[in-house]
């Protein structure tokens, strides 16, 4: 087998133990919290409290195998397949609009490829694809980013195409999330401030258009500014989540003993799983989860900035930004600090594509840690 494709392709011999342990703890804690949060809904839908956890475990196993492989394979091979990954992801992003899937719309959005009882959300894959694409492009154009036509427009156009396609799928939160990480990577790549300002301007324009193009998005912002404006409608989910947080108090009511998950908080096993966590484990449970993500962010940035290779460095920075910022946004939404969005809590929220991509991202971070050990 070629060295590039060999699972021993990286030069380092030792994976960062702290980073590995943090990822394992996040996944393990996520499954425990998911079981507690989804048990009631599983009983209602499939007469089994294990319904959602069983499906999640299958993806955790698949994602774990993929993460192990990515942690040990040559990063040069990863960079070599970026064009193919870009093409496949674009095809998937467009294909959701084709009338070939078993479910055309879910919750009013066209984000999923559904067939034979299985689903895949291409916009989740787009998160990883955009990071790898921009890392590859900025590494290739290093030292020539002042050339707008050759070095800046290609990554600008391609990355924003993914944002536009995500918006077209009625997935505003993921689109804005992609925009943020794109801006971070453009800034850290060292583009001229005037060019970066243009990118920010386009991002702001897309954000405004996205809000104005759907009345319910504007309603979410108005509800955020005035929480009691529509308590039984637009603000119901946030109000229910706050009630769960208040019920949990400092120490929580005990794992499995929460009541707001019994239909009180919509999507409690998914976007609002932190509400169930807060009610049952209290303030300290949220602090512990935050601490685990803080360690993940610290180690992610540490191993990323220690890379001598630009592609490796930008890949790590993008992945770390995605995982840590996604956690911050999710917790901010549940606590009512920002308007409601559909951003999941990595490693905790139910969702096959989300947990799979999050694990693959973790595998790449472990790969970078082995390169540092070289």
N, C-alpha and C positions, 0 to 999 in steps of 0.2 A: 504494500500500500504506500502511496506517495506520502512524503512527510507532511505536505500541506493538508491532506485529508486524514492523517492519523490522529487518533484521540490523544496522542502524546506530542502533538505538534508544537506546543508552547515550550519555551526554553526553561521556564521556572519549574521547580520540583515541589514547591509547597504552596498550597492554597492558604489564603489569609483565614485563620481559624475564627477570628472574631466576626468577620464578614459572613462566613459560612454558617456559624452558629446563629447569628442574627436572622438570616434568611430562614433557617430551619424553625426558629422560634416563632417568626411571623406566620409562616405557613401553618404550623401546628396550632398556634393560638387562633388563627383564622378559622380553621376547621371546627374547633371547639365552640367558638362564638357563633359560627354559622349554624351548627346543630341546634344550639339553644334558640337562636333567632328564628329558624325556619321550621322547627318541629311542628308547630301548630298548623302552619300552612301546608306542610307535607301531609299531615293527617287528613286535612280537608280535601286536598287535591288527589292524593294517591293512597290514602289510608295507611301511610307510613311516615313516622317522624324522621326517618332516615332518608327520605326521598331526595332532597336537595343535596345532602352531604354525600350520599353515594355517587351521585353524578359529578360532584365537585372532586371527589377523591380520584376518580378515573382520570380527570384532566390534570390533577396534581401529579399523579404517577407519570402520565405522558409528558407533562411539562418538566418534571424532575429529571426524567431520562434525557430530554432535550437540553436541559440546563447543564447536566453533567457533561454531555458531549461538547457543548459550546464552551464549557469551562476549560477543556483540555485540547481543543483543536487549534490549529494554527490560525491566528488572527489575519494573516495574509490571505488565507482561503476565504474567510468571512468577507474581506474587502473585495475579493475577486467575484463573489456572487452577488454583490450589491446591484449591478445593472439588471440581473435576472430577477432579483427580489423586487426591484422597482417595477419592472414590467408586470410581474404576477400580481402585485398589490394593486396597480392601476387597473388591470383587467377585472380584478375582484371588486374594486370600488365602483366601477361602471356597471358591472354585471348585476348589482342589486336592483337596478332599474328595469331589468329585463323580466318579462312575464313567464319565467321558467321555474320560479320557486314556489314551494307549497304555501308560503305565507308572504303576501305582497307587502303588507304593512303590519307592524306591531306597535301598539300605542301611538298610531298616527305617523310613524316614521318608517322609512325604507332603509334600514341599516343592516339587515341580516340576509344571509344566504341560507335558506331553510330547505332541506330535502331529507326524506326518509327518517323524519323525526329528529334529525340533527341540525344544528345551526352554527353559523360562523359569522362573526362581525368583522368585516374587513377594516373598518376604521381603527380597531384595536391593533391590528397588524400594521396599519399605516403609522402608528406612533413609533414603532421600532424601525420601520423602513425609512421614515423621514430622518431619524437620528443617524442611521448608518449612511444614508445618501449624502446628507450635509457634511458629515465627518469625512467621507471619501472625497467630496468635491473640494472642501476647504483644505484638506491635506494636499490634494493634487494642485490646487491653485495657490498654495502657500507662497507668500512674497509677491503675488501678482493680483491681490484683491483690489487694488486701485483701478484696475482695468474693468470698467463697468460692463462693456459688451461681452468680453470673453470670460471673465472670472466671476462677475456678480449676478448678471442676469440669469444664467442657467440655474443656479441653485435657488435664486429668488423665484423664478417662474415655476419651477417644478414643485418646490415645497408649497407655494401658495395654491397650486393646482389641487393638491391634496386637501387643503383647507376649504376650497370652493366646493369640491366634491362632497366633503363631509357636511358642509352647510346644505347642499342640495339633498342630502339624505335626512334632513331635518334633525341633525345632531349638533345643535349649536354649542353645547358645552364642550364636546370633544374638539370641535373646530377651534374654539377659543383657546382651549388647552394646547392644541397643536401650535397655534399662533404664538403663544407665550414661549414655548420651548424653542421655536424657530428664532424668535427674537434673541433669546439667551445665546443660542449657538452663533448667530450672526455677530453679536456683540463680542463674545469671547474669541471668535475667529480673528478679530482685529480689523474689521472693515472700517473705512473712514467714517467719522462721525456724521458727516453730511449724508453719506449713503445710508447709514443706519437710521438717521432721522426720516429718510424717505420710506424705508421699510416699515418703521413705526407708524408713519402716516397712513400707509396702505393698510396696515393691520387695524388701525383705529377705524378707518373707513369701512372695512369689512365687518368689524364688530358692530358698528352703528347700523349698517344695512341689515345685518343679521337680526338685530333686535326689532327694527322697524318692519321687517318683512313678515313677522308673525305676531299678531296681537297678544297672544298669551305670554310671549317673552317680555313684552313691555309691561304686561299685567304683573309678572313676577317681580319686576323691578319696583313698580308702584307699591306692591304688597310688602316688599322688603322695607321700603321707606315708611310705610304705614301698616304695621303688622295686624292691626285690628280692623283693617279696611274690609276684609272679606273672610271672616273666621271659619265659615263653613265651606268656602270655595278655595280660592287661590292660596290663602295662607293656612289652610287646614294642615297640610303636611308638616310645615315648620312648627306650627303651634303644638301638634301632637308630639313632635320630636322634642320640643322644649319641655313638655310635660313629663316625658320619659326621663330626661336629664334631671329635672327637679325631683322626680320620685327617687332617683338613684342616690341623690345627696352625696355625702362624702365617701361612705363605705359601700353603698349599693345594697340592693335587697337580697342578693345572693344569686349565684349562677343557676339559671333555670327557673328562678322565681319571679321573673318580670311578667307584668300583665299587659303592658302597652303593645307588646308584640302580637297579642291575640286579636289582631285586626285594628288596633288603635293607630298604629303608625304604618301608612302605606309603604310598600317596598322595603320593609324592615329587614329582609334577608339580602337586600341588594344595596341600593344607594344609601339607605338610612340604617345600615346595620350598626353604625356607631351609637345610635339611639338605644338599641337593645343592650349593647355593651355598657353604656353609661348607666342605664337603669340597674343592671344586675351587678356590676362591679364598682359603680360609683366613680367619683373623681379620680381615685387612684388607679382604676383600670384604664381610664383614658390616658393618664400620665404615663403608665407603663407602656402602652402602645406607642404613644408619642416618643418615649425614650428609645424604643426599639427602632423606630424610623429615624430618629436623630443619629443613632449609632450607624445605621445603614447609610445615611447621607454623609456622615463624617468619613466613614471608611471608603465610600464611593468616590468622594472628592479626593481623598488622600491618594488612593491608588490611581485615579485618573490623572491628577496633576503630576504624579511621579513618572508618567510615561514619557519616553523620549520621542516616540513616534506620534506625529500629529493626528493620524487617524485614530489610534488607540486613545489618545488624550480626549479628543472631541467626542468619541463614542461614549466614553465613560462619563463625561460631563453631561451629555444629553440624556443618558439613561438615568443618572442620579437625579437630575433635575425633574425628569418625568415622575419617578417614583415618589420623591419627597414632596414635590409641589402638589401632586395629585392627592396625597394624604392630607396636606394642609387645607386644600380646597374642600375636600369631603368633610373634614371636621368643622371647618368654618360654616359650611352649609347647614350641617346638623345643629350647630349651636346658634344659628340665625345671624351669623356675622356677615354673610354675603347672601345675595339672592339664590334661590334654589336652582341647582343644576343637576345634570345626570351623571356626575363624576363619581365613580366607584371608589371604595377604599381598597387599595391594593392588598392582595393576599387574604382579604377578609370577605369582601362582597361576593355573593354568588354570581357566577358568570364564567362559562367555560373559556371563551376567547380571552377574557381579561386575565384570569389566573394563569393561562397558558403563556401569554405574552409577558406577563410580569415575571414568571419563572425564567423564561428565556433571557430576559434582561438581567436577572440576577446571575444567570450562568455566564453572561458576558463580563459582568463585573468581577466574578471569580476568576475568569480568564485573565483579566488585567492584573489581578492580585498575584497571579502566578508569574506574570512577566516582571513584576516588581521584584519578586523573590529571586529572579535570575541573576 
